[in-house]
Amino acid sequence: MPVLTLEFCGHSTFPAGVAEMLASGRLPELAVRLDGVTVARGRPMISDRLWQSRSCNDLLAGAISLVAQSVARFSAGELVPVVDNPAPILRNGGFVRHYLPFFCRGLVDRAVQKLRLGRRPFYWQVAYRLIDGSGVAETGQLDGKPFTVLPDDGQRFYADPFVLERDGRHYLFVEEFPYATGRGVISVAELGEDGTFGVPRVVLEEMHHLSYPQVFAQAGEIFMIPESGAARELVLYRAAQFPDRWVRDTVLMTDKDFNDATLLELDGRFWLLGTERFGYGSASDSMTVYSAPSLRGPWVAHALNPIAVDHSAARPGGAFIRQDDAVVLPVQNGSKAYGGGLGLMRLDRLDDFDVRFAPPRPIGPGPAWARTGIHTLNRAGNVEVVDSAG
C-alpha cells in the first residue's frame, strides 16, 4: 500500500523541525513523500513567531492542509514528484537553547514597535497616483511618479484599496477600520478635479468585519464581493444606488472562512480564488478555488483544494490583471510578516482538472512608495492604488 510521510524542516518529527527552524532562522518548510519520493512541498505562514503555541498551531494546520492536498491529487491521479532541494540540517542543541534568545529579542522588538506606533495597535496606509502608460504591474517596481497618501485622522486607518471608473469618474473603495469599534467597514471616496481623493465615507457596514472591497461591473450593474470571513460567509452585494447604497444580492458561500476571494471570468465560467482557513492556522497560506456557471452560482469547490500551501503564493492582493495574452494575480508575500510584500503570479492553467500558476515575481522597492513592501495593488484607467503596513 502506498504510504505518505511528512517532514518538518527536513526532520521526521515535529519538535525536531521546530528546533531546526529556530536554530537556523529558516522559514517553515514542509515536505510530503510518497514511498520516499517528494510529491508536495508547503510553506505555511506563521502569524506570530514569538509565541510558540501560536506558531505551532499555524505549522500543524498547514501540515494538515498539505496532506489533504496530497490525498486529493493522489485520488485524481495528479500526484507527481516535485523538485526536491532540501536545505542542509544546521541544528545544534535543543529547543530551549534556541528559543530563549529568540523570545527575548522578540519582546524587545515588539516594545520598540509599540513605542513607534504610539496609541495605535496597528496601522495601514492607502496611497494613489495618476499615471499614463506602464504601472507597477508592468514594471514590477515601485518606481516612477510618487504615490500620494490618503490621509486619516489618527482614529482609523484605511487599507485594501480598489478603484472603479464609471462615467468618466473614479471611485476609491477601501476598508475603513475605526479603532473605537475594532471592526472594518467599507468606505468610498471620489477623485476630485484637482486630482485628489476626498475623505472616504461609509457605504457598507455589517455586524461583522468587512474588508477587501472588490468592486466590479457585470451585465450593466455594479457589484461588490467584500471579505466577510469573520461571519463565515461570502456575499455578493449589488449597488442599488451607486456608490452609496448597497444591498445583499446573493449569499455565495456559507460556513466557510474564505479570505480575499478574487473573481475571474474565464472562458464563459466564473472563478473565485482566495485563501481558506480550516479551523486553526493562518488565514493567508492555503489557496482554494471555487467555480460557477454564473456570478450568482451555484459555487462548487475545486476537486484539488487546497491548491497550494504557501506563505508567498496563496493569498490574493488585488484583482486579476490582464496583460496581452496573460492573466496575472497579485499575491501577498507573508514570508516575513503579514503585509510584508506582494508578487505577480501568472496563471498557467485553470479548469476543472487542475490549477497552476508560475512562481510569483516579487514587486521590487522604489522611490514612488517608500514603505516596507506593499499589500494590495489595483488600477482602473490612469488611477493606480496600493497600500502597506504603515
Phi, psi and chi 1 to 4 in degrees:
 res  aa     phi    psi   chi1   chi2   chi3   chi4
   1 MET       -  133.1  179.5  178.5  -64.8      -
   2 PRO   -60.7  142.8  -20.6   31.4      -      -
   3 VAL  -126.1  128.5  175.9      -      -      -
   4 LEU   -94.2  135.8  -71.8  177.5      -      -
   5 THR  -126.2  155.6   55.3      -      -      -
   6 LEU  -123.2  138.3 -174.8   63.9      -      -
   7 GLU  -122.3  141.3  -72.3 -173.2   -5.0      -
   8 PHE  -112.5  111.4  -61.6   85.6      -      -
   9 CYS    49.6   43.2  -66.8      -      -      -
  10 GLY    84.5    1.1      -      -      -      -
  11 HIS  -114.8  150.4  -67.4  -93.4      -      -
  12 SER   -83.8  -10.3   59.3      -      -      -
  13 THR  -118.7  150.2   67.5      -      -      -
  14 PHE   -66.5  -48.0  179.6   66.8      -      -
  15 PRO   -58.7  -40.1  -23.7   34.8      -      -
  16 ALA   -65.7  -37.0      -      -      -      -
  17 GLY   -66.3  -39.8      -      -      -      -
  18 VAL   -65.6  -42.7  172.6      -      -      -
  19 ALA   -61.5  -40.2      -      -      -      -
  20 GLU   -62.2  -42.3  174.8   69.9   32.8      -
  21 MET   -62.0  -42.5 -171.2  170.4   61.7      -
  22 LEU   -70.0  -41.7  -70.6  169.1      -      -
  23 ALA   -67.9  -40.9      -      -      -      -
  24 SER   -93.6  -15.1   62.6      -      -      -
  25 GLY    75.7   12.8      -      -      -      -
  26 ARG   -71.2  151.0  -71.0  166.5   54.2 -175.5
  27 LEU   -74.8  153.4  -64.8  173.4      -      -
  28 PRO   -62.2  134.7   22.1  -33.3      -      -
  29 GLU  -135.4  136.8  -66.1 -178.2    4.1      -
  30 LEU  -122.4  149.4  -56.5  171.6      -      -
  31 ALA  -138.4  136.1      -      -      -      -
  32 VAL  -108.9  131.5  172.6      -      -      -
  33 ARG  -118.1  139.0  -59.9 -176.0 -172.6  -84.9
  34 LEU  -108.7  108.7  177.9   63.7      -      -
  35 ASP    51.9   41.4  -66.6  -23.8      -      -
  36 GLY    89.6   -8.8      -      -      -      -
  37 VAL  -101.2  129.1  177.6      -      -      -
  38 THR   -68.4  123.3  -56.2      -      -      -
  39 VAL  -121.4   -8.8  -68.8      -      -      -
  40 ALA  -158.5  144.5      -      -      -      -
  41 ARG  -131.2  145.9  -57.0 -167.3   70.3   84.1
  42 GLY  -140.7  151.3      -      -      -      -
  43 ARG  -132.5   84.5  -58.5 -173.5  -63.1  173.1
  44 PRO   -62.0  151.1  -18.0   30.6      -      -
  45 MET   -88.5  130.5 -179.0  172.4  172.9      -
  46 ILE   -99.3  110.2  -54.2  -59.4      -      -
  47 SER   -75.7  -25.9   55.4      -      -      -
  48 ASP  -146.7   97.4 -169.3  -20.7      -      -
  49 ARG   -75.8  -19.7  -70.1 -178.9  172.2   83.6
  50 LEU   -68.9  -45.8 -175.3   60.9      -      -
  51 TRP   -94.7  114.7  -55.9  105.1      -      -
  52 GLN   -65.2  -29.8  -79.3  -60.9  -63.4      -
  53 SER   -62.0  -39.4   59.7      -      -      -
  54 ARG   -74.5  -44.2  -61.4  174.4 -173.3  173.0
  55 SER   -65.7  -35.1   62.3      -      -      -
  56 CYS   -68.6  -38.2  -72.9      -      -      -
  57 ASN   -58.6  -45.6  -84.7  -16.9      -      -
  58 ASP   -62.4  -43.0  -71.2  -13.9      -      -
  59 LEU   -66.6  -43.4 -169.8   57.6      -      -
  60 LEU   -70.5  -37.3  -72.5  167.9      -      -
  61 ALA   -64.3  -39.3      -      -      -      -
  62 GLY   -63.6  -36.3      -      -      -      -
  63 ALA   -64.8  -40.8      -      -      -      -
  64 ILE   -62.5  -43.5  -67.2  170.7      -      -
  65 SER   -63.0  -38.9  -66.1      -      -      -
  66 LEU   -67.6  -38.4 -168.5   64.4      -      -
  67 VAL   -65.2  -41.9  169.9      -      -      -
  68 ALA   -61.2  -41.7      -      -      -      -
  69 GLN   -61.2  -42.9  178.3 -159.2   73.2      -
  70 SER   -65.8  -40.4  -59.6      -      -      -
  71 VAL   -65.7  -41.2  170.9      -      -      -
  72 ALA   -63.1  -43.3      -      -      -      -
  73 ARG   -69.4  -35.2  -73.1 -167.9  169.3  -87.1
  74 PHE   -63.7  -42.9  178.9   82.5      -      -
  75 SER   -65.5  -31.2  -60.6      -      -      -
  76 ALA   -88.5    0.2      -      -      -      -
  77 GLY    73.2   22.1      -      -      -      -
  78 GLU  -110.4    7.2  -64.0  -73.3  -17.5      -
  79 LEU   -84.7  108.9 -166.6   61.9      -      -
  80 VAL  -127.3  159.9  -63.3      -      -      -
  81 PRO   -61.2  145.7  -24.5   34.5      -      -
  82 VAL  -119.8  163.1  -61.5      -      -      -
  83 VAL   -61.5  132.1  176.3      -      -      -
  84 ASP  -121.3  105.0 -169.8   13.0      -      -
  85 ASN  -123.1   72.9  -65.6  -47.2      -      -
  86 PRO   -65.5  141.4   24.9  -33.4      -      -
  87 ALA   -74.5  151.4      -      -      -      -
  88 PRO   -63.7  146.6   22.8  -33.2      -      -
  89 ILE   -80.3  121.8  -57.2  -59.7      -      -
  90 LEU  -115.0   -4.2  -57.8  175.6      -      -
  91 ARG   -59.8  134.0 -178.3  166.8   65.4   87.8
  92 ASN  -140.9  100.0 -178.1   18.5      -      -
  93 GLY   108.2  171.6      -      -      -      -
  94 GLY   -87.9 -176.1      -      -      -      -
  95 PHE   -64.1  -48.2  167.6   80.4      -      -
  96 VAL   -61.6  -40.1  174.6      -      -      -
  97 ARG   -58.4  -36.7  171.5 -174.1  171.7 -176.1
  98 HIS   -92.1  -27.2  -63.9  -67.8      -      -
  99 TYR   -77.3  -38.5  178.9   60.1      -      -
 100 LEU   -59.6  -49.5  -73.0  178.8      -      -
 101 PRO   -62.2  -38.5  -21.0   32.1      -      -
 102 PHE   -61.9  -43.1  172.0   83.5      -      -
 103 PHE   -65.5  -42.5 -179.3   73.6      -      -
 104 CYS   -65.7  -43.3  -67.6      -      -      -
 105 ARG   -62.1  -39.7  -71.6 -165.6  -57.0  -90.0
 106 GLY   -64.0  -40.3      -      -      -      -
 107 LEU   -62.4  -41.8  -73.9  179.6      -      -
 108 VAL   -64.1  -44.6  172.4      -      -      -
 109 ASP   -61.0  -39.5  -69.8  -17.4      -      -
 110 ARG   -69.9  -35.7  -68.1 -158.3  173.1 -178.1
 111 ALA   -64.2  -41.2      -      -      -      -
 112 VAL   -64.6  -41.7  171.1      -      -      -
 113 GLN   -64.4  -39.7 -176.8 -179.4   21.2      -
 114 LYS   -64.8  -38.8 -172.9  173.2 -178.2  179.7
 115 LEU   -66.0  -36.3  -70.8  173.5      -      -
 116 ARG   -68.9  -39.6 -178.9  174.0   65.8   87.3
 117 LEU   -81.3  -16.2  -68.9  177.8      -      -
 118 GLY    70.5 -127.7      -      -      -      -
 119 ARG   -82.0  -11.9  -64.3  169.2   56.9 -172.6
 120 ARG   -78.7  128.1  -58.6 -172.1 -169.6 -140.1
 121 PRO   -71.1  -30.4   24.2  -32.5      -      -
 122 PHE  -161.9  163.2   42.4   86.0      -      -
 123 TYR  -152.2  134.0 -176.6   40.9      -      -
 124 TRP  -128.7  157.6  -66.7   79.2      -      -
 125 GLN  -134.9  140.4  -73.4 -177.0  -50.9      -
 126 VAL  -103.9  143.8  164.5      -      -      -
 127 ALA  -140.5  157.7      -      -      -      -
 128 TYR  -145.4  162.6   61.5   91.7      -      -
 129 ARG  -154.8  156.0   66.2  179.0  178.8  179.7
 130 LEU  -105.1  120.0  -83.5   63.8      -      -
 131 ILE  -136.2  159.4   58.4  170.9      -      -
 132 ASP  -117.5  141.1  -66.1  -45.8      -      -
 133 GLY    84.6 -147.9      -      -      -      -
 134 SER   -65.9  141.5  -61.2      -      -      -
 135 GLY  -121.1 -159.4      -      -      -      -
 136 VAL   -61.8  -38.6  175.5      -      -      -
 137 ALA   -63.2  -29.0      -      -      -      -
 138 GLU   -87.9  -41.5  -69.8   73.6   31.6      -
 139 THR   -86.8  -24.6   66.0      -      -      -
 140 GLY    71.6   16.3      -      -      -      -
 141 GLN  -136.9  152.4  -60.4  -75.8  -29.2      -
 142 LEU   -89.9   61.3  -69.1  165.5      -      -
 143 ASP  -116.4 -173.4   53.1    9.3      -      -
 144 GLY    83.8 -150.7      -      -      -      -
 145 LYS   -61.2  134.7 -175.7  178.3  178.6  179.6
 146 PRO   -64.4  149.2  -19.7   31.4      -      -
 147 PHE   -82.3  151.9  -75.3   89.3      -      -
 148 THR  -106.1  129.5  -61.2      -      -      -
 149 VAL   -74.5  134.4  174.5      -      -      -
 150 LEU   -77.0  112.7 -177.2   68.9      -      -
 151 PRO   -71.4  153.8   25.1  -32.5      -      -
 152 ASP  -131.0  170.0   61.6   71.4      -      -
 153 ASP   -95.9    7.4   59.7    3.7      -      -
 154 GLY    86.2  -11.6      -      -      -      -
 155 GLN   -98.2    1.5  -56.1  -58.4  -49.8      -
 156 ARG  -161.3  167.4   69.8 -156.0   71.2 -119.6
 157 PHE  -130.7  164.4   68.7   72.6      -      -
 158 TYR  -118.4  144.1  -58.0  116.0      -      -
 159 ALA  -154.7  177.5      -      -      -      -
 160 ASP    52.3   58.3  -69.8   -7.5      -      -
 161 PRO   -76.9  134.5   29.8  -36.0      -      -
 162 PHE  -127.6  142.9  -79.4   78.4      -      -
 163 VAL  -126.2  140.0   61.3      -      -      -
 164 LEU  -130.4  133.4  179.2   71.6      -      -
 165 GLU  -100.3  127.5 -176.0  178.7    4.5      -
 166 ARG  -145.0  124.3 -179.1  170.9  171.3   80.3
 167 ASP    53.7   40.1  -61.2  -31.3      -      -
 168 GLY    77.6    6.2      -      -      -      -
 169 ARG  -118.8  150.1  -57.1  161.6   72.1  178.4
 170 HIS  -110.8  135.1  -73.0   84.2      -      -
 171 TYR  -122.6  130.2  -60.9   88.1      -      -
 172 LEU  -104.4  116.9  174.3   63.3      -      -
 173 PHE  -102.9  134.8  -71.1   81.8      -      -
 174 VAL  -139.4  158.9  -65.1      -      -      -
 175 GLU   -78.4  125.8  170.9 -158.7  -15.9      -
 176 GLU  -107.1  126.8  177.4  179.2  -25.8      -
 177 PHE  -120.0   95.6 -170.8   95.4      -      -
 178 PRO   -73.8  128.8  -12.2   27.7      -      -
 179 TYR   -63.3  -28.8  -66.4  113.2      -      -
 180 ALA   -65.0  -34.9      -      -      -      -
 181 THR   -99.1  -26.1   63.5      -      -      -
 182 GLY    66.0   29.0      -      -      -      -
 183 ARG  -144.3  128.0 -175.4  178.3   70.9 -114.8
 184 GLY   -72.5  145.3      -      -      -      -
 185 VAL  -129.2  167.2  -62.7      -      -      -
 186 ILE  -103.8  129.6  -55.5  -56.9      -      -
 187 SER  -128.2  163.5  -63.8      -      -      -
 188 VAL  -137.2  147.5   67.7      -      -      -
 189 ALA  -134.9  149.3      -      -      -      -
 190 GLU  -109.6  141.8 -174.0  175.7  -11.8      -
 191 LEU   -73.6  124.7 -174.2   68.0      -      -
 192 GLY   -84.5  173.0      -      -      -      -
 193 GLU   -64.9  -22.0  -66.1 -177.6   -2.8      -
 194 ASP   -83.9    2.7   60.4   -6.3      -      -
 195 GLY    83.3   15.9      -      -      -      -
 196 THR  -123.6  152.6   63.9      -      -      -
 197 PHE   -89.7  141.5  -78.6  100.6      -      -
 198 GLY   -79.6 -171.5      -      -      -      -
 199 VAL   -71.6  126.0  177.5      -      -      -
 200 PRO   -62.3  145.4  -23.4   34.5      -      -
 201 ARG  -119.1  147.2   61.2 -175.6 -175.6  -86.3
 202 VAL   -71.7  131.0  177.5      -      -      -
 203 VAL  -124.5  -12.7  -65.4      -      -      -
 204 LEU  -150.4  125.2 -179.2   59.2      -      -
 205 GLU  -142.3  137.9 -175.7  172.1    7.2      -
 206 GLU  -128.4  175.4  -62.6  -80.4   14.5      -
 207 MET   -74.0  -11.0  -66.0  -58.8  -65.3      -
 208 HIS  -117.5  170.7   51.0  -93.2      -      -
 209 HIS   -68.3  136.7  176.6   79.8      -      -
 210 LEU  -124.6  144.4  -65.5  173.1      -      -
 211 SER  -158.0 -174.8   61.3      -      -      -
 212 TYR    46.8   64.6 -158.1   73.8      -      -
 213 PRO   -78.2   75.0   29.8  -35.2      -      -
 214 GLN   -68.9  111.2 -179.6 -178.0 -168.7      -
 215 VAL  -116.8  140.4   59.6      -      -      -
 216 PHE  -160.0  160.9   56.8   94.0      -      -
 217 ALA  -100.6  139.8      -      -      -      -
 218 GLN  -153.0  124.8  174.5   67.9   30.8      -
 219 ALA    53.5   40.5      -      -      -      -
 220 GLY    81.8    2.4      -      -      -      -
 221 GLU  -123.5  164.4  -64.7 -170.7  -78.8      -
 222 ILE  -108.4  130.3  -54.5  -63.0      -      -
 223 PHE  -125.1  165.1  -64.2   94.7      -      -
 224 MET  -143.5  138.5 -175.3 -165.1  -55.9      -
 225 ILE  -123.9   86.6  -54.3  178.4      -      -
 226 PRO   -79.4  159.2   29.3  -32.4      -      -
 227 GLU   -72.9  133.3 -177.2 -156.5  -48.2      -
 228 SER  -142.2   41.7   52.9      -      -      -
 229 GLY   -60.1  -27.8      -      -      -      -
 230 ALA   -62.8  -26.7      -      -      -      -
 231 ALA   -94.2    1.1      -      -      -      -
 232 ARG    54.4   47.8  -63.0 -171.2   61.9   81.3
 233 GLU  -154.1  159.9   66.0  176.5   10.5      -
 234 LEU  -128.4  123.4 -173.1   68.1      -      -
 235 VAL  -121.3  136.4  178.6      -      -      -
 236 LEU   -91.7  119.8  175.0   70.0      -      -
 237 TYR  -103.6  146.4  -68.4   83.6      -      -
 238 ARG  -119.4  140.4  176.2  172.8   45.2   83.5
 239 ALA   -77.4  109.3      -      -      -      -
 240 ALA   -77.6  -31.3      -      -      -      -
 241 GLN  -148.8   96.7 -176.7  179.1  -23.3      -
 242 PHE   -71.5  138.3 -177.2   84.2      -      -
 243 PRO  -101.3   11.0   37.5  -35.7      -      -
 244 ASP   -95.2  -22.7  -66.1  -68.7      -      -
 245 ARG  -125.8  124.4 -168.1  161.0   68.2   86.5
 246 TRP  -125.5  142.8  -62.1   81.2      -      -
 247 VAL  -124.0  151.1  -64.6      -      -      -
 248 ARG   -72.1  114.2  -69.9  167.5   67.3  100.1
 249 ASP   -89.7  -53.8 -175.4  -83.2      -      -
 250 THR  -149.2  136.1  -52.0      -      -      -
 251 VAL   -84.7  111.7  177.3      -      -      -
 252 LEU   -80.8  -36.3  -55.5  179.6      -      -
 253 MET  -145.8  149.2  -60.8 -178.5 -165.3      -
 254 THR  -132.2  158.2   58.4      -      -      -
 255 ASP    56.6   39.3 -161.8   28.5      -      -
 256 LYS  -138.7  135.2  -66.4 -177.0 -177.3  -61.9
 257 ASP   -93.5   78.0 -170.9  -10.6      -      -
 258 PHE  -104.6  124.4 -164.7   37.7      -      -
 259 ASN  -115.6  138.7  -59.6  -84.3      -      -
 260 ASP    50.2   45.6  -67.3   -4.1      -      -
 261 ALA   -60.5  123.7      -      -      -      -
 262 THR  -118.4  128.0  -57.7      -      -      -
 263 LEU   -89.7  141.7 -178.6   71.1      -      -
 264 LEU  -142.7  129.8  175.5   65.3      -      -
 265 GLU  -103.0  121.1 -174.6  178.4    0.3      -
 266 LEU  -143.5  124.2 -172.2   66.9      -      -
 267 ASP    53.5   42.3  -61.6  -30.7      -      -
 268 GLY    78.2    9.5      -      -      -      -
 269 ARG  -129.0  152.2 -167.6  165.9  179.7   82.9
 270 PHE  -103.4  139.8  -69.3   83.5      -      -
 271 TRP  -130.2  144.9  -58.6   84.7      -      -
 272 LEU  -124.6  124.4  -77.4  169.0      -      -
 273 LEU  -119.0  134.0  -69.0   82.2      -      -
 274 GLY  -165.4 -168.3      -      -      -      -
 275 THR  -110.7  147.4   53.5      -      -      -
 276 GLU  -128.9  134.0 -167.8  165.8  -12.0      -
 277 ARG  -101.8  128.3  175.2  157.4   45.9 -170.6
 278 PHE  -107.3   87.5  -55.0   96.1      -      -
 279 GLY    76.7 -116.9      -      -      -      -
 280 TYR   -77.6  176.5  -72.6   98.7      -      -
 281 GLY   100.4  177.5      -      -      -      -
 282 SER   -75.3  152.3  171.5      -      -      -
 283 ALA   -91.4    9.2      -      -      -      -
 284 SER  -126.8    7.6  -58.9      -      -      -
 285 ASP  -124.6   -5.5   59.6   10.5      -      -
 286 SER  -117.0  103.2  -64.6      -      -      -
 287 MET   -78.5  132.7  175.4 -177.0  -77.8      -
 288 THR  -127.6  156.8   55.9      -      -      -
 289 VAL  -131.3  139.2  174.2      -      -      -
 290 TYR  -130.7  153.5  -67.6   80.3      -      -
 291 SER  -139.7  161.0   64.6      -      -      -
 292 ALA  -156.5  154.1      -      -      -      -
 293 PRO   -75.1  -18.9   25.9  -34.2      -      -
 294 SER  -144.8  167.5   71.0      -      -      -
 295 LEU   -58.8  -38.5  179.0   59.9      -      -
 296 ARG   -84.2    1.0  -67.4 -179.9  171.8   88.4
 297 GLY   103.2 -166.1      -      -      -      -
 298 PRO   -75.3  141.9   28.3  -34.6      -      -
 299 TRP   -93.7  131.3  -69.8   89.1      -      -
 300 VAL  -124.8  147.4  -63.8      -      -      -
 301 ALA   -74.7  145.3      -      -      -      -
 302 HIS   -67.6  144.6 -161.7  -77.9      -      -
 303 ALA   -64.3  -22.2      -      -      -      -
 304 LEU  -103.5   13.8  -61.1 -176.3      -      -
 305 ASN   -61.9  141.9  -79.7  -13.6      -      -
 306 PRO   -75.0  140.9   28.0  -33.2      -      -
 307 ILE   -71.1  -37.8  -60.0  -59.0      -      -
 308 ALA  -151.5  151.4      -      -      -      -
 309 VAL  -123.9   96.6 -179.8      -      -      -
 310 ASP  -156.8  123.6 -164.3  -34.7      -      -
 311 HIS   -68.9  -11.9   51.6   56.3      -      -
 312 SER  -119.4    5.2  -57.4      -      -      -
 313 ALA  -152.1   43.3      -      -      -      -
 314 ALA  -135.0  -48.6      -      -      -      -
 315 ARG   -91.3  122.1 -174.6  163.6 -178.2  163.0
 316 PRO   -62.4  151.7  -22.6   34.5      -      -
 317 GLY  -131.7   39.5      -      -      -      -
 318 GLY   146.0  171.3      -      -      -      -
 319 ALA   -69.7  157.0      -      -      -      -
 320 PHE   -59.9  146.9  -81.9   91.0      -      -
 321 ILE  -118.1  131.0  -57.7  164.7      -      -
 322 ARG  -101.6  121.3  -64.7 -176.4 -176.7  -91.2
 323 GLN  -124.6  104.0  -63.8  177.7  -22.9      -
 324 ASP    56.0 -116.7  -61.9  -34.8      -      -
 325 ASP   -95.0    1.8  -65.4  -28.6      -      -
 326 ALA  -100.7  151.5      -      -      -      -
 327 VAL  -117.2  125.1  177.4      -      -      -
 328 VAL  -122.6  137.7  175.9      -      -      -
 329 LEU  -113.1  121.7  176.5   66.1      -      -
 330 PRO   -65.9  132.3  -17.8   31.1      -      -
 331 VAL  -134.7  137.8   63.4      -      -      -
 332 GLN   -75.0  143.6  -61.6 -178.8   31.6      -
 333 ASN  -107.6  103.0 -176.8  -16.8      -      -
 334 GLY  -105.2   28.8      -      -      -      -
 335 SER   -64.1  -37.4   56.2      -      -      -
 336 LYS   -97.0  -43.5  -60.4  -62.9 -176.4 -177.8
 337 ALA  -166.0  160.4      -      -      -      -
 338 TYR   -62.9  130.7  179.3   69.9      -      -
 339 GLY    81.6   15.1      -      -      -      -
 340 GLY   -80.8  -12.0      -      -      -      -
 341 GLY   173.6  175.8      -      -      -      -
 342 LEU  -143.4  145.7 -158.8   66.6      -      -
 343 GLY  -129.2  168.9      -      -      -      -
 344 LEU  -116.1  120.9  -60.6  169.2      -      -
 345 MET  -120.2  116.7 -163.2  161.8   65.2      -
 346 ARG   -77.2  132.5 -172.7 -173.3   71.6 -117.1
 347 LEU   -82.3  120.2  177.7   63.6      -      -
 348 ASP  -100.0  -29.4  -71.8  -20.7      -      -
 349 ARG  -155.3  135.6  179.8  177.8  177.8 -178.2
 350 LEU  -149.7  106.2  178.1   60.8      -      -
 351 ASP  -155.9 -174.2   54.3   40.2      -      -
 352 ASP   -69.2  -12.8  -70.4  -25.5      -      -
 353 PHE  -103.9  -23.6  -57.3  101.0      -      -
 354 ASP  -163.9  160.3 -154.2   -6.1      -      -
 355 VAL  -135.2  122.2 -178.6      -      -      -
 356 ARG  -137.8  137.4  -65.5 -169.0 -178.4  -84.3
 357 PHE  -121.6  152.2  -73.9   91.0      -      -
 358 ALA   -73.9  159.2      -      -      -      -
 359 PRO   -58.0  143.3  -23.4   33.7      -      -
 360 PRO   -65.2  142.8   20.2  -29.7      -      -
 361 ARG   -99.6  109.8  175.6  169.2   57.6   97.6
 362 PRO   -61.4  141.7  -20.2   32.3      -      -
 363 ILE   -82.1  122.4  -67.2  174.8      -      -
 364 GLY   -81.2  158.8      -      -      -      -
 365 PRO   -70.9  168.6   28.0  -34.6      -      -
 366 GLY  -175.4  169.5      -      -      -      -
 367 PRO   -72.2  -13.2   27.1  -35.0      -      -
 368 ALA   -69.5  -26.6      -      -      -      -
 369 TRP  -145.8   92.0  179.6 -122.5      -      -
 370 ALA   -84.2   63.9      -      -      -      -
 371 ARG  -126.9  172.6  -60.6  -67.7 -170.2  -84.3
 372 THR   -82.4   93.0  -55.3      -      -      -
 373 GLY    71.1  177.1      -      -      -      -
 374 ILE  -132.6  163.5   61.0  173.1      -      -
 375 HIS  -121.2  -28.6  168.5 -104.2      -      -
 376 THR  -142.3  144.4  -50.1      -      -      -
 377 LEU  -138.9  126.2  171.5   67.3      -      -
 378 ASN  -147.5  160.6  -79.0  -62.1      -      -
 379 ARG  -154.8  144.2 -178.7  174.5  178.0  176.5
 380 ALA  -141.5  119.3      -      -      -      -
 381 GLY    62.9 -126.9      -      -      -      -
 382 ASN  -100.3   14.6   65.1  -19.0      -      -
 383 VAL  -107.4  121.0  177.9      -      -      -
 384 GLU  -115.7  137.1 -171.3  174.0   47.4      -
 385 VAL  -130.1  146.9  -67.0      -      -      -
 386 VAL  -141.9  169.5  -62.6      -      -      -
 387 ASP  -149.7  166.7   74.0  -20.7      -      -
 388 SER  -163.9  164.8   72.0      -      -      -
 389 ALA   -63.5  130.2      -      -      -      -
 390 GLY   -77.2      -      -      -      -      -
